Structure formats: structure tokens, C-alpha cells
Amino acid sequence: MERKVLLRKLDKEMRHYRLAAREENPTNELLRTLRKVLRVPMKEIAGKMGIVESTLFQLEGREGTGSITLGSLGRIAEAMGCKVVYGVVPLNGKTLEELAEERMWRDVLGSGASGVSGVSGVGKTASQRVSKW
């Protein structure tokens, strides 16, 4: 029962992230866009971070390619008076509860029912597979 309560709580907390995830590239150039709308000069951010402007420019570019670290992202956000809050959500706008239920049924029914190979729980009886849920 505790697991279901936790799933519902997470789904509620992550609702806004699921909505954002509907966009094809929801965080594309987020740092650069924030910097511009907040009117924070690159020189100011770089100074607060103790780096040169060209390094900041490179970091902004790395965000666009998905190769920026969370640490760098956080430092840049902090230098602009912000903080990083990130989320992990299921694909296709599903809730965590829906995704967990799909996984449970895939385990219960085995790989033949869903066309997925290598599903854990194959070879066990249905009651053995369900007992862990």
C-alpha cells in the first residue's frame, strides 16, 4: 500500500514536468533564454562563477547538446539568482502509476503477451510474480 501512495504523491509532484515533457525539446537553450530575459550579462555570471565569458558560452552550448553537468547547470543558475530543479517522467505523458502498472502486467503475463523479450519473472507462476507487488 505504501508503494501506491508514494506513486500517487510523485505523480502529483511531477505533474508540471510531465506537461513540460510534451514539448519536443523543453529545455533547449534554457540557460541562454533565462540569461536574456533576466538581463544578466555574461560577464556578471562568469565573474560570479570565477570563469571567463568564453567558458560560460561553451557551457551554454553544452546545455543544448545535453552534455552539461548538473553541477555546472546549478552554478550558472545560482549566478543568475535561480536554482535547478529537475524531474524524471515517463515517456508519452503517462503517469508513474500507469507505467508501474504496465510493468507489473508485463511481468504477470510474461513476454509473450507484450512482445517484450527478457521480461523478469518468466518461468514463475503468476502468483509468485504478483506477490512482489
Secondary structure, DSSP 4 states (H G I P E B T S, - for coil): -HHHHHHHHHHHHTHHHHHHHTSSSTTTTHHHHHHHHHT--HHHHHHHHTS-HHHHHHHHHHHHHT---HHHHHHHHHHTT---------GGG--HHHHHHHHHHHHHH-HHHHT-SS-TTTTS-HHHHHHT-
